[in-house]
Amino acid sequence: MDMSFANQALAAEYMMKHSQELQPQVYPVPEQIDQHIAKIKLESMGVHVDKLTPEQEHYLASWSEGT
């Protein structure tokens, strides 16, 4: 639940800071907020995640290669 509450709080902060740019509609939580919360949570648990190489990021973002 801690991650859910953090997500809601940071998403509300994001909406306040960007209120002039946003239209009245439903938006997904920006990916950078989700990633930031996940990184902090993992660090609090003593888990370290390596940074992806550009090739790994490209592979994960593409559906052209097999599963």
Distance bins in CASP14 RR format, pairs under 12 A and 6 or more apart:
PFRMAT RR
TARGET T0000
AUTHOR 0000-0000-0000
RMODE 2
METHOD distances of the structure
MODEL  1
1 7 0 0 0 0 0 1 0 0 0 0 0
1 8 0 0 0 0 0 1 0 0 0 0 0
1 41 0 0 0 0 0 1 0 0 0 0 0
2 8 0 0 0 0 0 1 0 0 0 0 0
2 9 0 0 0 0 0 1 0 0 0 0 0
2 37 0 0 0 0 1 0 0 0 0 0 0
2 38 0 0 0 0 0 1 0 0 0 0 0
2 40 0 0 0 0 1 0 0 0 0 0 0
2 41 1 0 0 1 0 0 0 0 0 0 0
2 44 0 0 0 0 1 0 0 0 0 0 0
2 45 0 0 0 0 0 1 0 0 0 0 0
3 9 0 0 0 0 0 1 0 0 0 0 0
3 10 0 0 0 0 0 1 0 0 0 0 0
3 29 0 0 0 0 0 1 0 0 0 0 0
3 33 0 0 0 0 0 1 0 0 0 0 0
3 34 0 0 0 0 1 0 0 0 0 0 0
3 35 0 0 0 0 0 1 0 0 0 0 0
3 36 0 0 0 0 0 1 0 0 0 0 0
3 37 1 0 1 0 0 0 0 0 0 0 0
3 38 1 0 0 1 0 0 0 0 0 0 0
3 39 0 0 0 0 0 1 0 0 0 0 0
3 40 0 0 0 0 1 0 0 0 0 0 0
3 41 1 0 1 0 0 0 0 0 0 0 0
3 42 0 0 0 0 0 1 0 0 0 0 0
3 44 0 0 0 0 0 1 0 0 0 0 0
3 45 0 0 0 0 0 1 0 0 0 0 0
4 10 0 0 0 0 0 1 0 0 0 0 0
4 11 0 0 0 0 0 1 0 0 0 0 0
4 29 0 0 0 0 0 1 0 0 0 0 0
4 34 0 0 0 0 0 1 0 0 0 0 0
4 37 0 0 0 0 1 0 0 0 0 0 0
4 41 0 0 0 0 0 1 0 0 0 0 0
5 11 0 0 0 0 0 1 0 0 0 0 0
5 12 0 0 0 0 0 1 0 0 0 0 0
5 37 0 0 0 0 1 0 0 0 0 0 0
5 41 0 0 0 0 0 1 0 0 0 0 0
6 12 0 0 0 0 0 1 0 0 0 0 0
6 13 0 0 0 0 0 1 0 0 0 0 0
6 29 0 0 0 0 0 1 0 0 0 0 0
6 33 0 0 0 0 1 0 0 0 0 0 0
6 34 0 0 0 0 1 0 0 0 0 0 0
6 36 0 0 0 0 1 0 0 0 0 0 0
6 37 1 0 1 0 0 0 0 0 0 0 0
6 38 0 0 0 0 1 0 0 0 0 0 0
6 39 0 0 0 0 0 1 0 0 0 0 0
6 40 1 0 0 1 0 0 0 0 0 0 0
6 41 0 0 0 0 1 0 0 0 0 0 0
6 44 0 0 0 0 0 1 0 0 0 0 0
7 13 0 0 0 0 0 1 0 0 0 0 0
7 14 0 0 0 0 0 1 0 0 0 0 0
7 28 0 0 0 0 0 1 0 0 0 0 0
7 29 1 0 1 0 0 0 0 0 0 0 0
7 30 0 0 0 0 0 1 0 0 0 0 0
7 31 0 0 0 0 0 1 0 0 0 0 0
7 32 0 0 0 0 0 1 0 0 0 0 0
7 33 1 0 0 1 0 0 0 0 0 0 0
7 34 1 0 0 1 0 0 0 0 0 0 0
7 35 0 0 0 0 0 1 0 0 0 0 0
7 36 0 0 0 0 1 0 0 0 0 0 0
7 37 1 0 1 0 0 0 0 0 0 0 0
7 38 0 0 0 0 1 0 0 0 0 0 0
7 40 0 0 0 0 0 1 0 0 0 0 0
7 41 0 0 0 0 0 1 0 0 0 0 0
8 14 0 0 0 0 0 1 0 0 0 0 0
8 15 0 0 0 0 0 1 0 0 0 0 0
8 29 0 0 0 0 1 0 0 0 0 0 0
8 33 0 0 0 0 0 1 0 0 0 0 0
8 34 0 0 0 0 0 1 0 0 0 0 0
8 37 0 0 0 0 0 1 0 0 0 0 0
9 15 0 0 0 0 0 1 0 0 0 0 0
9 16 0 0 0 0 0 1 0 0 0 0 0
9 29 0 0 0 0 0 1 0 0 0 0 0
9 33 0 0 0 0 1 0 0 0 0 0 0
9 36 0 0 0 0 0 1 0 0 0 0 0
9 37 0 0 0 0 1 0 0 0 0 0 0
10 16 0 0 0 0 0 1 0 0 0 0 0
10 17 0 0 0 0 0 1 0 0 0 0 0
10 29 1 0 0 1 0 0 0 0 0 0 0
10 30 0 0 0 0 1 0 0 0 0 0 0
10 32 0 0 0 0 1 0 0 0 0 0 0
10 33 1 0 1 0 0 0 0 0 0 0 0
10 34 0 0 0 0 1 0 0 0 0 0 0
10 35 0 0 0 0 0 1 0 0 0 0 0
10 36 1 0 0 1 0 0 0 0 0 0 0
10 37 1 0 0 1 0 0 0 0 0 0 0
10 38 0 0 0 0 0 1 0 0 0 0 0
10 40 0 0 0 0 0 1 0 0 0 0 0
11 17 0 0 0 0 0 1 0 0 0 0 0
11 18 0 0 0 0 0 1 0 0 0 0 0
11 22 0 0 0 0 0 1 0 0 0 0 0
11 26 0 0 0 0 0 1 0 0 0 0 0
11 27 0 0 0 0 1 0 0 0 0 0 0
11 28 0 0 0 0 1 0 0 0 0 0 0
11 29 1 0 1 0 0 0 0 0 0 0 0
11 30 1 0 0 1 0 0 0 0 0 0 0
11 31 0 0 0 0 0 1 0 0 0 0 0
11 32 0 0 0 0 0 1 0 0 0 0 0
11 33 1 0 0 1 0 0 0 0 0 0 0
11 34 0 0 0 0 1 0 0 0 0 0 0
11 36 0 0 0 0 0 1 0 0 0 0 0
11 37 0 0 0 0 1 0 0 0 0 0 0
12 18 0 0 0 0 0 1 0 0 0 0 0
12 19 0 0 0 0 0 1 0 0 0 0 0
12 27 0 0 0 0 0 1 0 0 0 0 0
12 29 0 0 0 0 0 1 0 0 0 0 0
12 33 0 0 0 0 0 1 0 0 0 0 0
13 19 0 0 0 0 0 1 0 0 0 0 0
13 29 0 0 0 0 0 1 0 0 0 0 0
13 30 0 0 0 0 0 1 0 0 0 0 0
13 33 0 0 0 0 1 0 0 0 0 0 0
13 36 0 0 0 0 0 1 0 0 0 0 0
14 21 0 0 0 0 0 1 0 0 0 0 0
14 22 0 0 0 0 1 0 0 0 0 0 0
14 27 0 0 0 0 1 0 0 0 0 0 0
14 28 0 0 0 0 0 1 0 0 0 0 0
14 29 1 0 0 1 0 0 0 0 0 0 0
14 30 1 0 0 1 0 0 0 0 0 0 0
14 31 0 0 0 0 0 1 0 0 0 0 0
14 32 0 0 0 0 1 0 0 0 0 0 0
14 33 1 0 0 1 0 0 0 0 0 0 0
14 34 0 0 0 0 0 1 0 0 0 0 0
14 36 0 0 0 0 0 1 0 0 0 0 0
15 21 0 0 0 0 0 1 0 0 0 0 0
15 22 1 0 0 1 0 0 0 0 0 0 0
15 23 0 0 0 0 0 1 0 0 0 0 0
15 24 0 0 0 0 0 1 0 0 0 0 0
15 25 0 0 0 0 0 1 0 0 0 0 0
15 26 0 0 0 0 0 1 0 0 0 0 0
15 27 1 0 0 1 0 0 0 0 0 0 0
15 29 0 0 0 0 0 1 0 0 0 0 0
15 30 0 0 0 0 0 1 0 0 0 0 0
15 33 0 0 0 0 0 1 0 0 0 0 0
16 22 0 0 0 0 1 0 0 0 0 0 0
17 30 0 0 0 0 0 1 0 0 0 0 0
17 33 0 0 0 0 0 1 0 0 0 0 0
18 27 0 0 0 0 1 0 0 0 0 0 0
18 30 0 0 0 0 1 0 0 0 0 0 0
18 33 0 0 0 0 0 1 0 0 0 0 0
19 27 0 0 0 0 0 1 0 0 0 0 0
21 27 0 0 0 0 0 1 0 0 0 0 0
22 30 0 0 0 0 0 1 0 0 0 0 0
27 33 0 0 0 0 0 1 0 0 0 0 0
28 34 0 0 0 0 1 0 0 0 0 0 0
29 35 0 0 0 0 0 1 0 0 0 0 0
29 36 0 0 0 0 0 1 0 0 0 0 0
29 37 0 0 0 0 1 0 0 0 0 0 0
29 38 0 0 0 0 0 1 0 0 0 0 0
30 36 0 0 0 0 1 0 0 0 0 0 0
30 37 0 0 0 0 0 1 0 0 0 0 0
31 37 0 0 0 0 0 1 0 0 0 0 0
31 38 0 0 0 0 0 1 0 0 0 0 0
31 61 0 0 0 0 0 1 0 0 0 0 0
32 38 0 0 0 0 0 1 0 0 0 0 0
32 39 0 0 0 0 0 1 0 0 0 0 0
33 39 0 0 0 0 0 1 0 0 0 0 0
33 40 0 0 0 0 0 1 0 0 0 0 0
34 40 0 0 0 0 0 1 0 0 0 0 0
34 41 0 0 0 0 0 1 0 0 0 0 0
35 41 0 0 0 0 0 1 0 0 0 0 0
35 42 0 0 0 0 0 1 0 0 0 0 0
35 49 0 0 0 0 0 1 0 0 0 0 0
35 51 0 0 0 0 0 1 0 0 0 0 0
35 52 0 0 0 0 0 1 0 0 0 0 0
36 42 0 0 0 0 0 1 0 0 0 0 0
36 43 0 0 0 0 0 1 0 0 0 0 0
37 43 0 0 0 0 0 1 0 0 0 0 0
37 44 0 0 0 0 0 1 0 0 0 0 0
38 44 0 0 0 0 0 1 0 0 0 0 0
38 45 0 0 0 0 0 1 0 0 0 0 0
38 47 0 0 0 0 0 1 0 0 0 0 0
38 49 0 0 0 0 1 0 0 0 0 0 0
39 45 0 0 0 0 0 1 0 0 0 0 0
39 46 0 0 0 0 0 1 0 0 0 0 0
39 47 0 0 0 0 1 0 0 0 0 0 0
39 48 0 0 0 0 0 1 0 0 0 0 0
39 49 1 0 0 1 0 0 0 0 0 0 0
39 51 0 0 0 0 0 1 0 0 0 0 0
40 46 0 0 0 0 0 1 0 0 0 0 0
40 47 0 0 0 0 0 1 0 0 0 0 0
40 49 0 0 0 0 0 1 0 0 0 0 0
41 47 0 0 0 0 1 0 0 0 0 0 0
41 49 0 0 0 0 0 1 0 0 0 0 0
42 48 1 0 0 1 0 0 0 0 0 0 0
42 49 1 0 0 1 0 0 0 0 0 0 0
42 50 0 0 0 0 0 1 0 0 0 0 0
43 49 0 0 0 0 1 0 0 0 0 0 0
50 56 0 0 0 0 1 0 0 0 0 0 0
51 57 0 0 0 0 1 0 0 0 0 0 0
52 58 0 0 0 0 1 0 0 0 0 0 0
52 59 0 0 0 0 1 0 0 0 0 0 0
52 60 1 0 0 1 0 0 0 0 0 0 0
52 61 0 0 0 0 0 1 0 0 0 0 0
53 59 0 0 0 0 1 0 0 0 0 0 0
53 60 0 0 0 0 0 1 0 0 0 0 0
54 60 0 0 0 0 0 1 0 0 0 0 0
54 61 0 0 0 0 0 1 0 0 0 0 0
55 61 0 0 0 0 0 1 0 0 0 0 0
55 62 0 0 0 0 0 1 0 0 0 0 0
55 65 0 0 0 0 0 1 0 0 0 0 0
56 62 0 0 0 0 0 1 0 0 0 0 0
56 65 0 0 0 0 0 1 0 0 0 0 0
58 64 0 0 0 0 1 0 0 0 0 0 0
58 65 0 0 0 0 1 0 0 0 0 0 0
59 65 1 0 0 1 0 0 0 0 0 0 0
59 66 0 0 0 0 1 0 0 0 0 0 0
59 67 0 0 0 0 0 1 0 0 0 0 0
60 67 0 0 0 0 0 1 0 0 0 0 0
END
